[in-house]
């Protein structure tokens, strides 16, 4: 069994020294990797992780450290073109937005005046300060324009249609029904076998309450990261055994 595990978070560059990131630590992904490493069925683990994510110590693990969403997409495409993967555990918190341009109110105003554009078009046309060098700290105001990133989870079924996919969905302070409905919708849209649903308010200290949702909306509840890691590993191995018997 070859397993691809993504862990940690991505960061999107503002300029040469600044970036936008999220609070993902990669600790859960690392524990999942450790559980798969302990399973005799596992031959190789392809571990794609953010820069600050912990790295599991194992001869079975091949690491690729990722900075941004574009880098993650390149790594996923390259890996799945050249290797067979039986299961994909996509626990990485991928940025929903990346920086399109960094500009100033003055540049936006100049673009609007020059072309007689609306504010939205002027923002799109305003000259950028450039992201390859450090933007001067003497700028009094900056306008950072964001654009959506590609949905990496949607690539997996296209690139590895036979792989068993586990997705993750994190929401913030929603009802239990909304959490499960959203996770199940993600599962259906992306051909997942399971989605781990969790709410930010249920993650603190040693507690990490989460629900593993399957295609029939059945739930398995976990109380901490170790339970989640073991539960996902057991479910994936069980599912692959059933697949191999048929």
Secondary structure, DSSP 8 states (H G I E B T S, - for coil): -EEEEEESB-EEESSSS-EEE----SHHHHHHHHHHHHSTT--EEEEEEETTS-----TTEEEEEE-SHHHHHHHHHHHHHHS--SEEEE--B--SEEEEEEE-HHHHHHHHHHHT--HHHHHHHS----SSS---TT-S--EEEEEE---THHHHHHH-TTSEEEEEEEESS--HHHHHHHHHHHHHHHT-SEEEEEEEEEEETTEEEEEEEETT--EEEESSHHHHHHHHHHHHHHHHHHHHH-
